[in-house]
């Protein structure tokens, strides 16, 4: 067996603790698969006073320089998160001759080019399976298992917090506030859940998947995103009545050498594979020109699922596969493909549209007129009857739209929202059939 492979952990919170636990509890299994022992040599933390069960006290330090100066450390695992301190730490580690494994999706989405250029300059490698979808090996699937394919589209449920909330709203008729509170109690949502519920987290992951699938760097700000914080239980109910489930999807697809991307709540048919994904689970639907459609499903976050992905990267590093893959793929490089981003307004989609309107003659005709002026046709309408004593008051009007240009549809909605019989702005979401 080859010499031991020495590892430094940078950050030892939930995921770092899981990695340390796996390294300490499964040494024979990991050695058999790596061809050498995986040895935890140093652990860098911010707070020495916090208990870290299973991590030998003599390995723990607050000084990153001890890792940078240690010639025995082969690889550093960055699990701190964020894009400031972690960025500088990774760049310093690469310059010091250490390979890097990271779960930091925000850093790769925003600074992937700088990180990967630095690694190439110092003849190092970066592995990042844990940055997207936790324990689901989607990076390996795209970069290796589907390497013979041109990926044409990806649809993903990439944020377990949002999927848990939407599942509770759909299955238990909970309000958004109630579902969020339960997610926080179960540990699926942070005290400040903003980056999850506003779509930022899913957009970070989508930027990484687009790089792997299409070989192109997408500016993060170019990804349109809408979150779930304003989803009303009414829309969950109406979608269900129409045969749909609402999911927060990160989507990208290739058409006419143009790439479209967005993160948004989307109506999916009840029998669609992604509509069946419940709770805090993640799933990614991948379409390849040779293989057709494939589906990847599993736990997208948490201590051990994410630790599983991190240690898989460590095994690949110890074997030498990760280094060969890194230098062959040349991700985030000057060799990026020259795909153009499709202007969002030119994307065609069906839409769900809900309005709170006066219950009087001519309302539907006026809405239909505005839609027709924008070359948009109506597929179906829901307006429930109201008791006789409530006639003439306000009602919910729900319209399903045939496929239309997104820009034209949004222009039409802006016009409709100015009509005098509306109470408040209308609500709309794209529909995937």
GIKA-V796066 format. One record per run of one state. SS is the DSSP state (H for helix, E for strand, L for the rest). FROM is the first residue (numbers start at 1). TO is the last residue. If there is no record, write none. Layout:
ss=(SS,SS)
from=(FROM,FROM)
to=(TO,TO)
//
This chain:
ss=(L,E,L,H,L,H,L,E,L,H,E,L,H,L,E,L,H,L,E,L,H,L,E,L,H,L,H,L,E,L,H,L,H,L,H,L,H,L,H,L,E,L,H,L,E,L,E,L,H,L,E,L,E,L,H,L,H,L,E,L,H,L,E,L,H,L,E,L,H,L,E,H,L,E,L,E,L)
from=(1,5,11,14,26,27,35,38,45,57,60,62,65,69,75,79,85,96,99,103,105,122,126,128,129,132,138,146,151,158,160,173,176,186,194,198,200,215,220,223,224,226,233,242,244,256,258,270,273,277,281,289,292,300,303,320,321,330,340,342,344,347,348,359,363,374,378,383,388,391,394,406,417,422,423,427,433)
to=(4,10,13,25,26,34,37,44,56,59,61,64,68,74,78,84,95,98,102,104,121,125,127,128,131,137,145,150,157,159,172,175,185,193,197,199,214,219,222,223,225,232,241,243,255,257,269,272,276,280,288,291,299,302,319,320,329,339,341,343,346,347,358,362,373,377,382,387,390,393,405,416,421,422,426,432,433)
//
